[in-house]
Amino acid sequence: MSPTTIRRLAILGLAMMAVAAGGCRRSEPVEIAFTVEGMHCEGCEAAITQALERVDGVEAASADQAAGIGIATCRSRKVDPQQLAGEIEGLGYTVTSVRVIPNGS
């Protein structure tokens, strides 16, 4: 298997665990945090933020190139962490981890 395939399978596994752990619920906000490689400027932050905000069910999003993270806040069950990771990777960045933070804490 190529390193890209292994990375995608690992991200898929993390996303599936995140969904099993609760994913996004309508009653309480959930933050989905992504470790992102390849951001180097404010334009990168804006591109990731806009891509995440376009996903139905995402209430707010942000990215921080200095910290190497992107965060989506949602309340909808239909928001899939893997879909969000795919949106980020579709821009040319690499998502190395996905973490669900219940109640935005």
N, C-alpha and C positions, 0 to 999 in steps of 0.2 A: 504494500500500500504506500502511496505517496504521502509525504508530510502534510500536504493540503487535505487529502482524504482523511487522514488520522485526525487532524485538527477539526474538520467539519463534523466527524463522528463524535468527538469529545464535546463539542459545542452542542450538538443535538442531544447527547446524553445529559448534559447540564440543564438544557432547556426542559427536557422531559422531567427531570427531577424537580425543577422549579414549578412546573405546572402541577405535578403530583403534590408538591408542598403547599399548594393553594392558589398559585397563579394570581390573577387579578379578580377580586370579588367586587360586586356592585356596592356593598354596604361599607366597605372600608378601603381607603386608598392603599395601593401597593406600589412600591418603587422597584423597578427592574434596572439594575446597574450592570454596565458592560465595561470590561477593561478593553480598551481600544488602542491598537498600535498603528502608527502612521500619521497621527495628527501633528501638525507643526505650526499652525497659525489660527487666527480668529476666523478665517474663511472656512477652515476645516470644522471648527466648532459650530459655525452657522449651518454648514451643510448637513452635519449629523443631526443637529437640533431640528432643522426643518424636515428632514427625512423621517425622524421619529414622530414629529407632530402630525404628519400627514396620515399616519396609521389610525384607522378608526378605533376609538376607545382610549387613545392616549390623550390625557388631559393636559399634560405639560411635559416638556423635555428640555434637557440641557446637555452641554458637553464642555469639558475642560481639557484643553490640550496639555497643559502643564501637568495635570494629574493623570492624564491618559484614561479618562472615563467619560461615559455617556450614561445619562439617567433618563428613564421614562416613568412618569407617574400615571397610573391608570386606575379605573374603577370597574372596567368591563371584563367579564369572563372570557370574551372572545379575543383578547389581546394575547398573542402567543409570543413568548420570549424568543423563540427561534425565528419567527417572522421579523421581529425587531432586529435581531442580530443580522439577518439576511439583508435588511434595509441598509444597515451600516456597511456590511461587506460589499453590497452592491455599489457603493460609492468608491470602493477601492481600498478601504481600511481593513484591518484584521482584528476580529474580536477573539480575545484569548480566554475570557471567562464571562459567565453570566451569573448574577446573584439576585434573588428575589428578597426584598426587604419589606415584610408585612407592616402595615400601618404607617408607612413612610418614616420608620425610625431608624 
